[in-house]
């Protein structure tokens, strides 16, 4: 009996979890229901100018802080857009080309190289401001799919790939053929 339970538990924990609506962003999901409550509270405040924000929030079951922020004129965080994007899309492409060129020459680019080249791109575009290491780390995180393509493979993997029996035999067959001529 204990073995059956253990097997069932292992099957449960080892099966892949299916989460079809899981978001790939770090932003919280847009909560339209909560935002509707905030809008109802703001409408209640417009109808009754002497009403306190706390009372309107209680009546509509909205978050006091959200109602207060909307009353101050602040927009939702999901509508404000991304930050830390000093390089536009063409400039970011130029930075990627630079990194590809460094990789092609066999010179890896460090974070300091990314910062220096991004600042150079900004100067060439006559844009104000500079970027720092934190920006570079965030850029690398944003462009991780591109970075994965230029990441070098470890030497042990290259050695393992070089030790294919068929390749070695073909090399020596070609070597013997060239030696005979």
Secondary structure, DSSP 8 states (H G I E B T S, - for coil): -HHHHHHHHHHHHHS----TT--SSSS----HHHHHHHHHHHHHHHH-TTS-HHHHHHHHT--HHHHHHHHHT---GGGS------S-HHHHHHHHHHHHHHHHTT----HHHHHHHHHHHHHHTT------HHHHHHHHHHTHHHHHHH----HHHHHHHH--HHHHHHHHHHHHHHHH-
